[in-house]
Structure formats: C-alpha cells, structure tokens
Amino acid sequence: MGIVYLVGAGPGDPDLLTLRGAECLRRADLVLYDYLVNPAILRHARASTQLVCLGRPHGGRATPQADVERQMIEAARADRTVVRLKCGDPAVFGRGAEEVTALTTAGVPFEIVPGVTAASALFSYAGIPLTHREAASAVALVTGHQANVVHGPPLDYARLAGFPGTVVFYMGVSTSRRWSEEFVRGGRSPDTPVAIVRRVSWPDQQTYRATLGTVADVIQREQVRPPCLIVIGDTAAFASGKDAETR
C-alpha cells in the first residue's frame, strides 16, 4: 500500500509552497494537480514522476471528482506515492474533506499538508487586509457556488449581508449579480466598498475597484474572468499599490 498526500500549493506564487509540500512532491510517483497550480511548483517532482492535470472547468472538461478519487485510490493500492496537489489550501473550498472520506473508506493512508489559501495572500499581494481594528473584527469566507446536494439549507445571501466584518467570496464571479442584489436586499449599503482581485500572487494579478451596487456591472464591463477573490467591506478600500493593474 502506498500513501496519498493532499498538498496545498498556495494561490499561485511558487515561493508560497510549504517545505513539507515540496518534500512530498520529491517523493511522489504520481501527481494529480489542479489546472490553476503554477507549473513552476511541479519542478519539485522527479523527472520520472507522472504528472496528470485534472482539466479546466472553464472552457474545457474538468475531471469528475469521482474519477479523481478513483485514480488516487488505485495508485496507492498499487504501492505508489501520490500527491493530490490543490490550489490554495485543501480545506478551503478544495474538496479536501470529500477526498479524505474516500481515502478513509478505501483504507488508504493519507496525510494533509496545508497551504496558503488565496484570501490569506490578499494583504501581502494586494494590500487588502482581512481584518482591521477600526474596520473589521471578523472574516467570512464564502463560496459563490454550492454543490447541488448540500447538508442543510442553501446559503442565504440576504442574511449574510448582516455579517459584522469582511466577506470574501471565492468563485463568485458568475453569480455576482445574484449575491450582490441579495446583500443590498438584506440591508447592506450599495456603497459598501468591494475589491475584485484576479489571480492573486501571480505576476499578472489585477485588482478592480467597485461598490456592492456596481460590482456586477464592473465584472461584466471589464469582462473579468476567474479565478478571483471578491472582498466586501470597509477593508476592501485599502490598497498598497502592489497590484499589477488597478481599475
């Protein structure tokens, strides 16, 4: 029996990969990696390591989650060392819990190696803090897309509007008009600052400025495409000038 390492690759900058993550890549016989992973990170793997990209969900075919889990389990049962390389952190909208369940059910040994989630990189790369003593004492990380089957009620964006702090949307570009209108309906001011940060920590990172009332229009006008983080709240007005481009 081999082992599976669920490794967080960080948001994009290859220097943000942890030492443990690099060590696991050097051991790997098979690397199953997300299409958004920076190719420079794959250089930590041996020349003989099999590298498999799991597809592009935007403009291409993504590998179904069941197939990903099957590949991990079959390779580990064949006495191979597997790295499942994920963008950001495996536990933050990375389906890490689903894969842990599959590996546990199959009796396959595994280790989780945390990574830097994209929201944690906002302050360093875009100058946007998640918290501030005078502006926000709490943070909510929210997905803009929910699975078709969820345990419990679906997200209530109108109620979320009352959250007393910074709200960060992952995967919220295509649903921006829906959740922004629900936030306003829930009582959040349409003048609330919003920052849209695309490809955080990459050389071509971009930041777009908007308000809750204009964010959907800005995304449409500028033809903003994923991957993006969307920050809502007073901290979104902060900036350090590190952006590759600010609009």
N, C-alpha and C positions, 0 to 999 in steps of 0.2 A: 504494500500500500504506500502510495506517495502522500503528498500533502498539498493543500491549496492555500496560498497566501492572498488575502483580499487586501490590496495595496492602494492607498490613496496617492494619486500622482500630483495633487495640488492643482491650482487653477490654470496653469499654463507655463509660467516661468520655470525652466528645468532646475534652477537652483533651489526651488522650494520643495523638491522631493526630499523626504527624510533619509537619514543614513540607513535606517533599517529597511526602507523601501528599496534603496539601491542594492543593499546586500541580498535581499530576496530576488531581485532581478538577476543578479550574478549567479544565483543558484538555479534559476528556472530552466526547465526543459521546454516549457510551453508558456507563452504569454498571450493571454486573451485581453486585448486592450480596447478601450473606447476610442471612437474616431476623433474625439476632441483632445486626446492626450498629445502633448507636444512630442514629435518624433525624436527630439534630442534625448528624451528620457529613455528611449529604447536602446540607446548606446550602452547603457549599463549591462545589458544582456550579452551573453556569449554569442560568438559568431554562429555557433551550432544551434542556438535556441530557435524554436519555431515561433514565429510571430504571426498572430492572427488578429486582424482588425474586425470588429464586430459590426461594421456597417454604419451608414449615415441615415439617420431618421429624417433629415431634411434634404429632399432632393435625391434620395436613394433608399435602398432597402436596409432596414435595421434587422439584426439577428434577433429572432424572438427570444424572450427571456428563458423559456423552457429549453431551447437549444443551447443557450449559454450554460445553463446548469448541467445539462447532459454532457457537454464537452468537458467541463471541469471534473465531473464525477468519473467519466470513462477514463480520462487521462490519469487521474490519481489512482484509480484501480489498476492501471497498467504500470504502476510504480514510477510515475513521472511527477516531477515537481512543477506545480502550476502556479503562475501568478495571474490573478484576475486584476488587471490594472485599470483603476477607475479615475475619472476626473475628480478633483476636489477630495472629499472625504467619503469613504464607503458608507458612513452612517447618515449622511445628509443628502437625501433625495438620490441616493446612489444604488438603491435596491440591495444594499448590503444585507439587510435583515432577511429578505427573501432567499438570498443565496446561502446564508448561514442555515436557514431552515432546511433547504435542500441538502446541504452537505451533512448536517446532523442526522437527518432522516436516512441518508445513504451510508452513514457510519464512516465518513471520510474526515480525516484530521484536517484542521484548518487553523490559521492564525489571521487576526485582523490587524493591519498596520494603518494607523490613522494618517490622514493627510490634511493639508491646509485647505479648508473649504473656501470657495470664492469670496464669500462675504467677509471672511477674516482678512482678506487681502485688500479690501477696499481702501482702508486708511493709508496703507503703505503705498499703493499704486495710483489711487485717485484722490487721496486727501479727504475722503469722506469717512468720518468716524461713525461707528455703530452706536456708541453712547457718548454722552457729554453731561457733565454735572449740571449744566444750565439748560440743557435741551432735551435729553432723553436718558432715562434710568432703566430702560428695558428694551429688549430686542425680540422681534418675532420673525422667524424665517418661514416663509410661506411658499407653497408650490402653486403655480398658475395653472397646473393641470393635475387633476386627480384621476386615479385609476377608475375603470368602470365599476369595479367592485371594491367597496371600502367598508371597513367595520366601523359603524357609527354614522352619524349624519354627515352630509356633504358640508364643505366649507360655507359658512355664512359670511360673505364679504361685508354685508351691511353691519353685522355685529362686530366684525373685526375692525371696522372703522373706528371703534371706540377704544382700541388698544392704546394704552398710555406710553407710547415710545416709538422707536423706529421700526418700520415694517420693511422687510426685504423680500421681494418676490424673485424666486427662481422660476425660469420657464414661463414668464408672464407676458411675453411679447404679443402672441397671437390672441390672448384673452384680455388685453389691456383695456379695451373699451368696456367690457363687461364689469371687471372688478373696479375700475375707476368710477364708473357710474354708481355702482353699489356702495362704494365708500362715501361718495357725496350724498347718496340717499340715506346712508346711515349716520349722517351728521358731520362728517369730516369736511372741512372747508375746501372748496375748489381751488383756493390759493395756496394750499399746502405745498411746500417745495418737493420736487421729485427730481431724482437723477437717474439716468439710464446709462449704465456702464457696460459697454460691449467688450468682450474678450479681455477681461481684467487680467493684468500682469503680462499680457502679450505685447510685443513691440508695436502692434497696430491698434492698441487699445483706444477706444473712443468714449467720450462722455457727452451726453446730450442733456441739456437742462430743460425742465418743464415744470408744470404745476399739475396737481391732481386733475384739474379741469381741462388741461391741454395735452396730457401725456399720450393719449391715444392718437390725437391728431399729429403730434410730433413724430411718433413712431411711424405713422402712415406717410407723412410728408417726406421724412428723411429715409424712408424705406429701410428702417432698422431691422436687422435680422439677428437671430440667436447665434451664439449664446450671449445672454445679457443678464445682468442683475438690475433690478429696479428698486430704488431706495425711496421710501416715502417718509416724510417727517422733517423736522427742523434741521437735523444733521445733514440732510441732502443738500442744503445750501452751502455747506463747507466745501472748500476746494484748495488744493495746494499747488496747482499749476503743473502737476506731473503728467497730466493727460497728454496723449499723443495728439489729440484734437478735441477741442471743446466747442459745442454748438449750443 
